[in-house]
Amino acid sequence: MATFFEGFTLAWHEARGRRFRLRRGGEGPPLLLLHGNPQTHAMWHKVAPVLARRFTVICPDITGYGLSDKPPVTADHAPYAKREMAADMLALMQGLGFARFQVVSHDRGARVAHRLALDAPQAVARLCTMDIVPTLHHFETTDMAFAMGYYHWFFLAQPHPKPERMILRDVEDWFDLHTSREPKDKGFFHPEARADYLAALKAPGTVEAICEDYRAATAIDLDHDRASREAGQRIACPMLALWGGKGKVGVWYDVLEVWRRYASGPVTGGAVNSGHYLAEEAPEEVLAALEPFLSPAEG
């Protein structure tokens, strides 16, 4: 459709020996948008064109997701450690000529962005996360409400290939269940975005990559996060934390208070009138929050 990522180009770029699919549009300071699960860069189609009026917007499929390269399953899940996925995004931006940039991120992409801000503070000028608190905090405070509400974390992290086999029996049905959509109900997902999500899920290796992402979160990511905490490593740049007011994160946690424990810079933010998929459910509110936060002078 003509209005889907209007003004953006679709391209492939290599970083660290891997190919990444991305969309690029606009002019100005660089802005990296990182998507969540089980989606692709297409989730930004409602906000990216508006942001491109002020910024050079880069929307990649993160490592393993979408049509980007998918490292194989390993016993230690290291290729899907957020440190590795963040290093991929850093190398991708550097390869495009951007040494310093701002980041807006959602869900799993926000976990990659969190690690990117820790490991490359010289590169991340500002960070927005959507609908998460740090992975380490989730696991260290897990209770029955979290276990039941985020049961998919524990399902997807089961040993290979158990969850993969179950999902691959009917990928479209799993997508509808996972995103809380009624069967075959497109809901607020743009038809072209939904088609892209499903095409990516049906591509060889994507479901395995998603599961490896979640397995890494229960293992190697926690090792890295604890080491960062012991070293006093915190997010140094200004941070904006947004969450869906109709979702679970703001009910379970004092989101801003939690993030302030993990940041040395200023943390602001608030709830958006949406469920989990902020940028697709409430793009106007998301853009209104981003407008005063993102800086046209950065980059």
SULFENZI-V670431 format. One record per residue. D_CENTER is the distance of its C-alpha to the mean C-alpha in Angstrom with 1 decimal. Layout:
BEGIN
d_center->D_CENTER
d_center->D_CENTER
END
This chain:
BEGIN
d_center->24.6
d_center->25.7
d_center->23.3
d_center->20.1
d_center->18.5
d_center->22.0
d_center->22.9
d_center->20.0
d_center->20.9
d_center->19.2
d_center->19.6
d_center->19.1
d_center->18.9
d_center->19.6
d_center->18.3
d_center->19.6
d_center->21.4
d_center->18.5
d_center->18.1
d_center->15.0
d_center->15.1
d_center->14.1
d_center->15.5
d_center->17.2
d_center->19.2
d_center->21.1
d_center->22.9
d_center->22.7
d_center->20.6
d_center->17.4
d_center->14.1
d_center->10.8
d_center->8.1
d_center->4.6
d_center->3.8
d_center->3.8
d_center->7.2
d_center->9.9
d_center->9.0
d_center->9.2
d_center->9.2
d_center->12.0
d_center->10.1
d_center->10.9
d_center->14.6
d_center->16.0
d_center->14.8
d_center->14.6
d_center->18.4
d_center->19.3
d_center->17.4
d_center->19.1
d_center->22.4
d_center->21.8
d_center->19.3
d_center->18.7
d_center->15.3
d_center->13.4
d_center->10.8
d_center->10.4
d_center->9.5
d_center->7.9
d_center->10.6
d_center->12.1
d_center->10.4
d_center->12.2
d_center->15.3
d_center->14.2
d_center->16.4
d_center->16.1
d_center->17.8
d_center->20.2
d_center->20.2
d_center->21.9
d_center->23.5
d_center->21.6
d_center->18.1
d_center->18.0
d_center->16.3
d_center->13.1
d_center->13.5
d_center->10.6
d_center->13.6
d_center->14.1
d_center->10.7
d_center->10.7
d_center->14.3
d_center->13.5
d_center->11.4
d_center->14.3
d_center->16.9
d_center->15.5
d_center->15.8
d_center->19.1
d_center->20.4
d_center->19.9
d_center->22.0
d_center->19.7
d_center->20.4
d_center->18.9
d_center->16.2
d_center->14.1
d_center->10.3
d_center->8.6
d_center->5.0
d_center->4.0
d_center->4.5
d_center->3.8
d_center->1.6
d_center->4.1
d_center->6.3
d_center->6.5
d_center->7.2
d_center->9.6
d_center->11.4
d_center->11.6
d_center->13.3
d_center->15.6
d_center->16.6
d_center->17.0
d_center->18.1
d_center->20.4
d_center->17.6
d_center->15.3
d_center->17.4
d_center->15.3
d_center->12.0
d_center->10.5
d_center->8.2
d_center->8.2
d_center->9.8
d_center->9.6
d_center->12.3
d_center->12.5
d_center->12.7
d_center->16.2
d_center->17.3
d_center->16.2
d_center->18.3
d_center->21.1
d_center->21.7
d_center->21.3
d_center->23.9
d_center->25.0
d_center->22.9
d_center->19.6
d_center->20.9
d_center->21.9
d_center->19.1
d_center->16.3
d_center->18.8
d_center->16.3
d_center->15.0
d_center->18.6
d_center->19.3
d_center->16.6
d_center->17.6
d_center->21.2
d_center->22.9
d_center->22.6
d_center->23.6
d_center->24.2
d_center->21.0
d_center->20.7
d_center->24.2
d_center->23.8
d_center->20.8
d_center->22.4
d_center->25.6
d_center->24.1
d_center->20.5
d_center->20.9
d_center->22.2
d_center->19.5
d_center->16.9
d_center->19.1
d_center->19.5
d_center->15.9
d_center->15.0
d_center->18.3
d_center->19.9
d_center->23.6
d_center->24.5
d_center->24.2
d_center->23.5
d_center->21.1
d_center->20.9
d_center->18.7
d_center->16.8
d_center->18.5
d_center->20.6
d_center->19.4
d_center->15.7
d_center->16.7
d_center->18.9
d_center->16.2
d_center->14.0
d_center->17.3
d_center->18.6
d_center->15.6
d_center->16.1
d_center->19.8
d_center->19.5
d_center->20.8
d_center->18.6
d_center->15.3
d_center->16.0
d_center->17.2
d_center->14.1
d_center->12.0
d_center->14.8
d_center->14.9
d_center->11.4
d_center->12.7
d_center->16.0
d_center->14.9
d_center->13.4
d_center->17.0
d_center->18.8
d_center->18.1
d_center->15.1
d_center->17.6
d_center->20.2
d_center->18.3
d_center->17.2
d_center->20.9
d_center->22.2
d_center->20.3
d_center->21.7
d_center->25.1
d_center->25.0
d_center->24.2
d_center->21.0
d_center->19.1
d_center->16.8
d_center->19.5
d_center->18.1
d_center->18.2
d_center->15.3
d_center->14.5
d_center->13.1
d_center->12.9
d_center->13.1
d_center->14.7
d_center->18.4
d_center->19.2
d_center->16.7
d_center->17.2
d_center->15.3
d_center->17.9
d_center->20.7
d_center->20.1
d_center->19.3
d_center->20.5
d_center->17.1
d_center->18.5
d_center->21.0
d_center->18.6
d_center->16.5
d_center->19.8
d_center->20.8
d_center->18.0
d_center->18.6
d_center->21.9
d_center->21.1
d_center->21.2
d_center->18.7
d_center->19.0
d_center->17.4
d_center->18.1
d_center->17.7
d_center->17.1
d_center->19.4
d_center->17.0
d_center->15.6
d_center->12.0
d_center->11.1
d_center->12.0
d_center->11.7
d_center->13.7
d_center->16.0
d_center->16.9
d_center->16.1
d_center->19.3
d_center->18.5
d_center->15.1
d_center->17.0
d_center->19.8
d_center->17.8
d_center->16.2
d_center->19.7
d_center->21.5
d_center->18.7
d_center->17.7
d_center->20.7
d_center->22.6
d_center->24.3
d_center->21.4
d_center->21.0
END
